[in-house]
Amino acid sequence: MVAKIRNIKSTETKAFTVMHFFCGSGGGALGFQGATEEYAGLKGSYRTLGGIDVNPRCCEDFKYLTGVKATCLDLFDRRDYIDFHGKEPGTEWHEVGIKEILEASNGEYPNVVFLSPPCKGLTGLLSEEKANTKKYQALNRLVVRGLFLSLEAYKKNPPDLYLMENVPRIKTRGKSLLHTVKGLLRSYGYSVDDRDHDCGEIGGLGQHRKRYLLIARNQSKMPNFVYIPPKQRVKAIGEILDKLPLPDEPIAGPMHRLPKLQWKTWVRLALIPAGGDWRDLEKIAHESYWLEHIPRGSGSHGVQEWNEPGNTVTSKRGGSGSTASNVSDPRLKERAGRHPGVYRVVKFDEPSPCVTGTRFGSGSPAISDPRTGFKEGTHKAIYRVIRWDKESNTVTGAYRPNNGALSISDPRFKCSSRDGTMGVLRFNEPAKCVTSGDIHSCSAAIADPRIPKDNESGVFVIISTDGTWHRPLTTWELAALQGFPLWVRGKPLNLSGSSDASWRERIGNAVPPPAAKAIAKVVLRGLLLASENAWELSNEAIWVSPKVDWNEVRLMS
C-alpha cells in the first residue's frame, strides 16, 4: 500500500552519481550501472564517477567491465603501511589526501559512496591468531581510513548515502572498528543501520552468500525511508552451469580451463559423495573400491576394435586434438620387399642388426633394456614405500625418496582443514559461498551429470558411483555463480592477467553484480523521492528509518 503525499512534477530521467572505494574488479559498480527505477512517475539511473583500489589488476578489470577509469591509490597511512608490509615505504610513496580523492571522482561530489574494504583479516578463512597480527590489523583499519578520507573530501556537498559491504564476522572481529565507523558517520550527520543479508536471496544467485551491509543516510539531504530489497529464489548451481559449455571448450576462453590436479586428488573427488567434503573420505572402506577403465575409442589416439563397426570418418588426422582414425589391425604379415627391421625389438644379450638411418617404424631397431638406470651400489631404499602394517627399514639420513629416505603408504586422511575442504557440490542445489580458494580449501567442485564425450584436454574423467563426474569448478564458472557477465563485448569474460589464482581471488572478493543491483534499486527509489521532496507510506520492511534514535542523540550531544 503506497500513498503519495506530494504531487510529483518531474518527468525527466535523473542520473545519480556513485563512487566506489576499494572497488575491486567492479562487481558492485556493474550492479549500480545496471540498476534503473521507474516509480510514481519518476525515472532514475546511476552514473559511475570512478573507483579506487590499490591493486592495478583490479583497476584494469574495473575499466574493462564498466568502461570507467579506476584510480590506483594506496589508502594506508604511514604507520599502517609499515605494519602491513613490514618495512618503511619507498621515496615514491606518500599518504593519500583529500586532493587525490577528489581527482579520482573527477572533481564531482557523488550522491552515493559504496565501500567494500578488505575483509581478509575479518573472515573466518583466516585463523584468529593470524588475524590479530599487526599485518592484518593494519589491513582492517583501512575501513576507517577510507571512510574518513571520503567524508572529508566530500564535506562541501556530502553524499546522500554511504553503503559499506563486508563479511558478517566484522561484527565480532571488527567490533571496535565498527564502533569507530558508526561514530564517525553519525558525527557527520548520518543515520546508520547495519545488518546481514544473503546475496543469493536478494540477487537471485546460484549460491548462498552471507554478507554484512551498513547503510548510512544523510538526514538533512535524504529524509525519507530506504526499504529492504525483496527476496528472490536462490537458483540451483545446475541452473547456472547447465547453460554453459563444458570445461576446456575454446569458445569460452582461458578462464574456462580445468585446474590440473594430481591423480590422487581426482580419485578423492570421485569418492567424496555429492554434498560432502574431505571428512567423508575417512568413512570409506577404500579396499572395497576399484577403478574400472571404460574405453571410449573415439577421442584423441582412439584405437577402434577390429571386429566392431568403425566410428564416423572425419576429415581430421589421427592423434592429439582429433577423432579416432586408428585400428587394432591383427594382420602384421611380412610383405615382399619389406625391410626386415620393421618394428624389430632386439634382445639385450644378442648382436644388433645393421644400423640404418630410418625411424623405428621403418627399420631402426628397438631394444629390450633390462637396466633400471640405477648404478651398482645404489641404496636399496631408493623409492622404497613401507607398508602401514609392517616394520620399517633402517632409518637413514637421506632426505628424499629418490636417495634413500623412506616413504609410507598412510591410509589416514586426517587433517585440521575447515568445513568444506574438497567439498563436492550437488548439481541441483545452490552452491556455497564463492571464495577465492581452490578445491583444497573450500567447496569448489561439482558433481556434474554431463559426462564429456572425449577427453581432449588431458584431464582425468572418473565417473563416480552416483553416475556423475566430480570435477573442480572452472574460474569462468565461479564468475557465473557470482553473477558476472560471461561475455564482454562479444567475447568470453577475460579478466586482467593470466593467473587463475589471481582471477579467483578477485572474483571471490567481488560484490555479486545482481546483489549490488538489488541494493541499488531500493536506494534509487529513495533518492528519486528525496529529489522531489516527496515521501511515501508503505508496508514494506524499512532498512534505514528517518527517525533519529536515542543512541544517536546521546552521541551527538
N, C-alpha and C positions, 0 to 999 in steps of 0.2 A: 504494500500500500504506500503510495507516494503522493504527497500533496505539495504542489508548487505554491510558494508564498509570494514570491515576487514575479512580475512579468519579465520575461527574457526577450530582449530585443535583438541581440546579435545573431546573425545567421552565417557569418564567415567562419572558416575553419581556423582554429587557433593552434599555433605550434608552441609548445612549452619546451624550454631548453633543459638539458640534463648533462651533468658532468660526472665522469666515473673515476674514482680514486681506487688504486690497487686494482686496475681494470682487468688484469689477466689477459686471456685470449679474446675477450669481448663477448662472452656469453650473455652477460647481463645487458650490455649495450644492444645486442641483437634483439633481445626481448623488448626493450623500450622502443627501438626503431620500428618494430613490427606492431606496436600497440596503437590502435586508434579507438576512438569512442564517439558515439553519437547519442546524446542524451538530452531529453527535454528541449529539443530544438537547437542544442549546441553540438558543435563538432570540434574534435581536438586530436592532436597527434604530438609527437615529440621530435625534436631536432637535437642531435648529439653534438655537443661542443668539442668534446675530446676525451682523452683518457690519460691516466698517469700510471706508470708501472716502472719498476726497476729492471725488469727482465727485458732485454732487447727483443728476444724471440716473441714474447707476449705482445710487445708493441707492434711488431710486424704482423702478427696474427690479427690484432685489433684493426689495423688498416686494411688487411686482406678481406676481413669479414664484413666490416662496417663501412669502409670507404672513407673513414675519418682518421686523421692522424692521432696517434697516442705519443705523448712525450715521455722519454725515458728519464726518470728522476729518482734519485736515492733520497728517501724521506727520513733517514736516520739523522738524529743529532750526533754530535761528535762522540759523546760517551757511549751511546748505544752502538755506534759503528764499531768502536773498539771492542765492546763486549761481544758483538756478533762475529766479527772477523778475527778477533784475537790479535790485532795489530793496529798501529796508527794508520790513518788514511794517507794516501799519496798527496803530493802537492797539487794535483789536478782536481782533488775532491774539495767540496765546500758544502756547508749546510744550506739546504734549500730554504728560501724565504718566500714572502708574500709575492714578490715580483715574479718569480718563476711560476707560481700557481696561476696568477692572472694571465701570464703569457700562454700557459698551457690551455687555458679556456678562451684564448684569442681576445682577451680583454673584456669578455662578456660575463654577466652575472647570471648563473643558472637558476632556474626555478626548482630543480631537484638535484641533490647530490647523492649519488649512490656509492657506498663504500663496501668493498669486500676485502678487508685486511687479511694478512696471512694468518692461517689457522693451524699451522703445523705444530706450534708449541701448545696448542689448546686441545688438539684432537686426541682421542683415545688410541690412535695408531702409534702414539709416542708414549714411552713409559713415563711415569710421574717423575722418576729420578732424573731422566734426561730433560724433561720439560722444565724442571726447576733450575737448570744450569743457566749461567749468565747469557749464553748464546741465545737460547730460546726465550728467556725473559725479555731480552732486548728486542727480539722479533715481535713479541706480544705487545710491547709498548708502542709499536708503530701505529696502532689504532688511535691512541691518544694524540700522538704527534700529527698524524694525517688529519684528524678531525680539527685540531686546534689551528693548523695552517689554513684550512678551508674556511673556518669561521672568521678568522682574521682577514683573509684575503677578500671575502665577500661581505664584509661588515657594512659597507655603504648601502648595499642592496641585498639583504640576507635572502637565502633560498627559502622558498615556501615549505619545503620538506627535506629532511635528511632520512636516508634509508641505509641501514648497516646490516650486512649479512655475514653470518659466521656459523661455526659448529655449535650445537647445543651445550657442549661441555664448557663453553666460555662462561656460563653462569656459575660454574664451580671453580675451575682452574683460573678463570679470569675475573673472579668476583670483584676484586679490588679495582681492576681496570674498568669494569662496567660501572662501578660506583663513581669513578672519576669522569667517565664518558657522560653519564646521565647528569651529573652535577654541572659539567661544562655546558651541555646543551641547554639546561634549564636556566643557567646564568645568562645565556644569550636570548632568552625569551621563548624557548621551545617547550611544548608539552610532549612527554615521552611515554611510549608504550613499547614493551618488548614481550615476545612470546615465540614458542616453537611452532613449526608447521612442517608438513610433508610436501616437498616439492613435487612428488609423484601425484599427490591428490590435487594440488592447485594448478599443476601444469599438464595433467593427463599423460604422464610419462609411462615408460615401461619399467620403472624401478621405484622402490621406496627410498626416499632420501630425506631424512630428518634434518632440518636446519633451524637456526636461530635468526630472527629478524627484529631489529629495533627500528621503530619509525618515530620520528620527531617532527611535530607540526608547529610552524611558526604561528603563534596565536594571534598576532596582530595582522598578518597577511592572509591567513587561511583560517577563518573562524569556524568553518563547518566540519562535518564528520568526514572521516575516511573509513570505508567499510571493509570487512574481511572478504577476500576473494572467495567465490563459490568453489566447492569441491567438485572434482571431476573423477571419472572412473580411472583407476590405475590399470594400465594395459598389461597383458602377459608379455613376457620377453619375446615369445614366439611371434606375437603380432607385429613386433618391430622387425625382427630378423628375417621372418619369412618373406618379406618384400625385397630382401637384398640378395645379391648373387652370393654363391658360396665363396669361402675364403680363397685367396690367391688368384681369383679371376682378374685378368689385366684391366678389364673395363672399370674396376673400382679403384685403381691406383695403388700406390705403395702403402697406404695406410691400412689396406685390407689384407696384408700378408700375415700368415700364421706364424706365431713365435716358434722358433726351432728349439724343441725340448729334447732332453735326454730320453732314451728308450724307456728307462725305468719310470720316468715321470708319466709317459704316455700309458704305461701299464697301470700305474697307480690311479690315474684319472679314470681308466676303464673300470677299475674295481670299485671306485667310490660310487655309491648309489646316487641317483639324481636327487638333489635336495640335501645331500650330505656333504661332509668335508673330511679332512685328514683323519679325524678321530674314528671314522668308520673303518679305516684300514686295520685298526687293532682288533676289530671284531671278526675279521675274515679268517677262515680256515684256508690259508693260502695253498696248502697241499691238495685241496680239492678242486683247484682251478688249473686250467692249462690253456694255452693259446692254440687256436686252430687256424691253419693257413687256408684261406679261401682264394684260389687262383681265379683271376678275372680274365687275363689273357687278351684284353682289348686295349690296354694302355701302352705307355712307352715300353719298348723292348718286349712287348707281349708276344708269347710263343703259342701258336694255336695247335690243338690236337690234330694228329694225322687222320684219325678216323671220325672226326666231327666236322659239321659244316663250318665254313670259314666265316669270319666277320665281314662286314661291308668293306669292299675295296675302295680306298680313298686315294686322293692324289698326293698324299704326304709320304715322305720317305720313312723307313723304319728308324727306330732309335728314339733318343730323347726328344720330347716335345711333339711326338707324332703317334698315330694309331698303329695297331699291330699289323705288321706285314711279314711276319716270320712264321715258320712251321717246323715242327719236330719231325724231320724227314728221316725215316729208318733206312733209306737207301744210301749207302755210302760205299758203293762198289767202285773198284778201280777201273777207270776208263783208259782206253788206248792212248798212249802218249802223255798220260797224266804224270806229273813229277812224283817220284816215289817218296819224297819227303813231305808231302802234303799232310798236315796235321800229325806229323811224326813226333812222338814223345820218346826220347832216348833214355835208357836206363842209366843210372848214375855210375854203375860199375862196368860199362861197356864203351867201346870206342864210338865216337861221333861220326855220322856220315859226312860227306863233303859239305863244307860250309859254303853257302850261297848268299847272294845279296837280297834274296826275296824275303817277304814277311812270313810270319808263322803259317798263315792260311794258304800259302802257295809254295812252301818248300823249306823255309827256315825252321830248323828243329827246335823243340822244347825239351826240357829235362825234368825228370822227377827227382828233385833235390831233397835229400833227407835231412839236410842241415837246418837247425833251428835258428842259426845266427849267433848262438852263444859260444864263446870261446872256452877252451879247455880250462878247468879250474874255476869256472863261474860258480858263484854262490848258489847252493841248492835251493835257497828260499826265494829266489827271484820270482816275482809274481805268484808267490805261494799264498793261497787262500785257506785259512784254517776253518774247519767245521765248528759250528757253535757247540756241539755236544762232544767234542774231542779235546784232548790235551794239546797244549801249544808246543811248537818247536822252540829251540833256544832263542831267547831274545837277544838281538844284536844291536849294534849302534847305528845300523843303517837307517836312513830317514825317508826312503821312498820305496814303494813296492818293486820298482824295477832294479834295485840293487840290494835287496835283501830284507827290507822292512816287512813285517808280517801284515796280512790283511785278514779280516774275519767276515764270515757270512752271517751277519747280525740280523735275526728275524724281527727284532724290535723296531717299531716306528714310533718312538715316544719322543715328544718334544714339548716345549712350553709355548708353542705357537698359539696365537689368539684364535677366537672363534672365526670360522670362515676360511681358514687357510686351506688352499686347494679345494675350495668349495665348488661343487658342480651344481649349476642352476637348472631347475626344471624349465622345459621349453614353454609350458602352458601356464606359468605363473610369473608375477612381476619379479624383476631382478632385485637383488640387494643393492645398497648404495654403491654407485660407481666411484671408486677411488683411483689413485694414481698407481696402484700396485699391480703386479702380475699374479699368476695363479699361485705362486709360492707365498703370497702374503695376504690374499683376500679371495673372495668368491668371484673368479674371473674366468670360469669355464662353463660350458653349456652342454646339456645332453641333447644333441642335435639329431632329430629324426631323419634329416636329409643326408643320406649317405652318398658321397661322391662316386660318380661312375668310374672315374680314372684318377689315379694318384699321380698327377703330373708334377706336383710341387716338391716331392721328396719328403713329405711329412708322413708320419705313420697313421694309418686309419685302422683303429681297433674297435670293432663293434662290440659294445658292452652286452651284458646279459639281458638288458632291457630292450635291446634291438636298436639303440641309438649310438651315435658317435660322440663320445665325451672328448671335447676339444676345447682349447683356450678361445676366448673371445679375441677378435682382432681389434686393433686400435680404432678402425673405422666403425666397428660395431659398438664399441664403447661410446664413441661420439654420437652414434644414433640413439643410444639409450639416454644420453644427456640432452637430446633434443637439438643437437647441432644440425645445420643443413649439410646434407651429404653431397650436394652438388653446388658448386660455386661458379657462377658464370659459365655454365655448361660443362664443367669439368669436375671430376671427383674431388671432394674435400682433401686438401693437402696443406697442412699447417707448416709453419716455418721450420727449416732444418730437415734432418733425415733420421733422427733418433726416435725409435718407438718409445723408449723410456721417457724422453723429454716430452713427446706428444702426450703420452698417457698422464704424466704429471699435470700438464696444463689443462687437459680435458677433465681430469678428476677434480681439479681445484675450481673449475668454472662454475658459475651460476647457470643452471639449465635455462636456455632461452625461453622455452614455453612457460616455465615458472616465473621468470622475470616479467614476461609479457602479462601474465595474470595479475601480478602485483601492479605493474604499470597502468593497467586499465582502470583499476579501482582508484588509484592515485589520480589518474587523469580526470575521472569523474568529479573528484573533489576540487581539482584545480579549475575545471570549467565553471563549476558553480561559484567558486570564490571569485573568479574573474568578473562575474556579473553581479556580485553582491547578492547572490541567490542562495537559498538553502532549502532543504527538504526534510520531510519526516518519512521514515521508513522502518519496517520491522526487520530489516537485515541486521546481522551482527556487526557491531561497531568496533573498528580497530583502534582509532585514536579519538577519544571524546574531546569536544571543545571545552569541557569543564576542567578547571584547574583544581587538582586535588590538594588536600591539606599538607601533604608532604612537600609539594612544590612551594606552597605559600610560606611554610616554615623555612625552607632552604633559601628562598629569595628575599626573605625579610631580614 
